[in-house]
């Protein structure tokens, strides 16, 4: 049930996130305002403000931790693009030291693999994932044949370079698939809504709604959550992983792969 609700967040387009959350937060604040007007207790406004301050502090911590989690995953994906480009380039150069026909064949296989790795396949792109896995198996099969024709040190260097390509490819696919858990995002939205409810509750205790100031606060909260989701979605939004390292590698290997 919770996972199904969490999955609904991914169905909302990123540009619509602030508007949807702004409406949700305004509704929550209005409910809090009316609830206090109808059922408000005898506690002073200062006591209720203390509760609101605590709730907003916890919300700020949740936003900070979730943002840090999304940013670290984004940074890992970014670094793996450069690492994979470097690994493929190194393996391609070492394959050039292997005599024909194994060396050129391995270079061609690595060039084909690099072209499909310009953008790492998303979890739902099963055909592209299968193609990448098949190319890795093909590269390894050629490597196994080629290293048998080399002396010990050169064979070790070649196998080590190709093994790094295979390992980094798997790591990159796992990093692309890794997301901030949907339950965490759902908890964040729910807690933000509760904080807005408490804000409306406290504002009624003070006798003023302050809709404009509240609206700015709600919009900032919505934009922050949108930013977290943007960082967490590798194929959507404005914050995308720079693929220039892989693109430059593919361009440099194009003549060898021709």
C-alpha positions in Angstrom: 0.0 0.0 0.0 2.7 2.5 1.0 4.9 1.5 -1.9 1.9 2.1 -4.3 1.3 5.5 -2.9 5.1 6.3 -3.1 5.0 5.3 -6.8 2.4 7.9 -7.5 5.0 10.6 -7.0 6.9 9.4 -10.1 3.8 9.8 -12.2 3.7 13.5 -11.6 5.8 15.5 -14.2 8.6 17.5 -12.6 7.4 20.9 -13.8 4.0 20.2 -12.2 5.5 19.2 -8.8 5.7 22.8 -7.3 2.1 23.6 -8.4 0.7 20.3 -7.0 2.5 20.7 -3.7 1.6 24.3 -3.4 -2.1 23.4 -3.7 -1.6 20.5 -1.3 0.1 22.7 1.3 -2.5 25.5 1.0 -5.3 22.9 1.6 -3.4 21.5 4.6 -2.9 25.0 6.1 -6.6 25.9 5.5 -7.6 22.7 7.3 -5.4 23.6 10.2 -6.8 27.1 10.4 -10.4 25.8 10.4 -9.6 23.0 12.8 -8.2 25.4 15.4 -11.1 27.8 14.9 -13.5 24.9 15.6 -11.7 22.7 18.1 -8.8 24.9 19.3 -7.9 24.2 23.0 -7.1 26.6 25.8 -3.3 26.6 25.2 -1.7 29.9 24.5 -0.5 30.9 21.1 3.1 30.8 22.3 2.8 27.1 23.3 1.4 26.2 19.9 4.1 28.2 18.1 6.7 26.1 19.9 5.1 22.9 18.5 5.2 24.5 15.0 8.9 25.5 15.4 9.8 21.9 16.3 7.8 20.5 13.4 9.5 22.9 10.9 12.9 22.0 12.4 12.3 18.3 11.8 11.0 19.1 8.3 14.2 21.0 7.6 16.3 18.0 8.7 14.3 15.7 6.5 14.7 18.0 3.5 18.4 18.3 4.2 19.1 14.6 4.6 17.0 13.7 1.5 18.7 16.3 -0.6 22.1 15.0 0.5 21.0 11.5 -0.4 19.8 12.5 -3.9 22.9 14.7 -4.5 25.3 11.9 -3.5 23.6 9.5 -6.0 23.7 12.1 -8.7 27.5 12.7 -8.1 28.1 9.0 -8.2 26.4 8.6 -11.5 28.4 11.6 -12.9 31.7 10.2 -11.7 31.0 6.8 -13.2 30.5 8.3 -16.7 34.0 9.6 -16.6 35.4 6.5 -15.1 33.8 4.2 -17.7 35.0 6.4 -20.5 38.6 6.2 -19.1 38.3 2.5 -18.6 37.1 1.8 -22.1 39.8 4.1 -23.6 42.5 2.4 -21.6 41.3 -1.1 -22.7 41.1 0.1 -26.3 44.7 1.3 -26.3 46.0 -1.9 -24.7 44.0 -3.9 -27.3 46.0 -2.1 -29.9 49.1 -3.8 -28.7 47.7 -7.2 -29.5 48.5 -8.6 -32.9 45.9 -9.2 -35.5 43.3 -10.6 -35.7 42.6 -10.5 -32.0 43.7 -6.9 -31.3 41.6 -5.2 -34.0 38.6 -7.4 -33.2 38.8 -6.4 -29.5 39.1 -2.7 -30.4 36.1 -3.0 -32.7 34.1 -4.7 -29.9 35.1 -2.0 -27.4 34.1 0.7 -29.8 30.7 -0.9 -30.3 30.3 -1.2 -26.6 31.2 2.5 -26.1 28.6 3.6 -28.6 25.8 1.9 -26.6 27.2 3.2 -23.3 26.9 6.9 -24.3 23.9 6.9 -22.1 23.6 4.2 -19.5 20.4 2.1 -19.9 17.5 2.9 -17.5 16.0 0.0 -15.6 13.0 -0.3 -17.9 15.1 -0.4 -21.0 15.5 -4.1 -20.9 16.5 -4.5 -24.6 19.3 -2.0 -24.2 20.5 -3.6 -21.0 20.5 -7.0 -22.7 22.5 -5.6 -25.6 25.1 -4.1 -23.3 25.3 -7.4 -21.4 25.8 -9.3 -24.7 28.5 -6.9 -25.8 30.3 -7.3 -22.4 30.3 -11.1 -22.9 31.6 -10.6 -26.5 34.4 -8.4 -25.3 35.4 -10.8 -22.6 35.3 -13.8 -25.0 37.7 -11.9 -27.4 39.9 -10.9 -24.5 40.1 -14.5 -23.3 41.4 -15.6 -26.7 43.7 -12.6 -27.1 45.4 -12.9 -23.8 46.5 -16.4 -24.6 48.7 -15.0 -27.4 50.5 -12.6 -25.0 53.3 -13.0 -22.5 52.5 -12.8 -18.8 52.7 -9.1 -18.0 51.0 -7.9 -21.2 48.2 -10.5 -20.8 47.7 -9.4 -17.2 47.5 -5.7 -18.2 45.0 -6.5 -20.9 42.8 -8.6 -18.7 42.9 -6.1 -15.9 41.9 -3.2 -18.3 39.0 -5.1 -19.8 37.9 -6.4 -16.4 37.7 -2.7 -15.2 35.5 -1.9 -18.2 33.1 -4.7 -17.3 33.0 -3.9 -13.6 32.4 -0.2 -14.2 29.6 -0.9 -16.7 27.8 -2.9 -14.1 28.3 -0.3 -11.4 27.0 2.4 -13.7 23.8 0.5 -14.4 23.2 -0.1 -10.7 23.9 3.6 -10.0 21.4 4.7 -12.6 18.8 2.3 -11.1 19.5 3.5 -7.5 16.9 6.0 -6.4 15.9 7.7 -3.1 13.4 5.2 -1.7 9.8 6.2 -2.6 8.8 5.7 1.0 11.3 8.4 2.0 9.8 10.9 -0.6 6.3 10.0 0.5 7.2 10.6 4.2 8.7 13.9 3.2 5.6 15.1 1.4 3.3 13.9 4.3 5.5 15.5 6.9 5.6 18.8 4.9 1.8 18.7 4.7 1.5 18.1 8.5 3.8 21.1 9.1 1.5 23.2 6.9 -1.5 22.0 8.8 0.2 23.1 12.1 1.1 26.4 10.5 -2.5 27.1 9.7 -3.5 25.9 13.2 -1.0 28.3 14.8 -1.9 31.2 12.5 -5.5 31.0 13.6 -4.3 31.1 17.2 -2.7 34.5 16.4 -5.7 35.6 14.5 -4.1 36.1 11.0 -3.8 33.9 8.0 -0.8 35.5 6.3 -1.6 33.9 3.0 1.1 35.7 1.0 3.9 34.8 3.4 2.6 31.3 3.7 2.4 30.9 0.0 6.1 31.9 -0.4 7.0 29.4 2.2 4.9 26.6 0.5 6.4 27.5 -2.9 10.0 27.2 -1.6 9.2 23.9 0.0 7.7 22.7 -3.3 10.7 23.8 -5.3 13.1 22.1 -2.9 11.2 18.8 -3.2 11.2 19.3 -7.0 15.0 19.8 -6.9 15.4 16.6 -4.9 13.3 14.7 -7.5 15.2 16.3 -10.4 18.5 15.1 -8.9 17.0 11.6 -8.3 15.5 11.1 -11.8 18.4 10.4 -14.2 16.5 10.8 -17.4 14.0 13.6 -16.5 14.1 17.3 -15.7 16.8 19.9 -16.2 19.6 18.4 -14.1 21.0 15.6 -16.3 24.3 13.8 -16.2 27.0 15.2 -18.4 27.7 12.6 -21.0 30.5 14.5 -22.8 33.2 12.2 -21.6 31.6 9.2 -23.3 30.6 11.2 -26.4 34.2 12.3 -26.8 35.4 8.8 -26.4 33.0 7.5 -29.0 34.2 10.2 -31.4 37.8 9.3 -30.9 37.1 5.5 -31.4 34.9 6.0 -34.5 37.8 5.5 -37.0 38.9 2.3 -35.3 35.3 1.0 -35.1 34.6 1.7 -38.8 
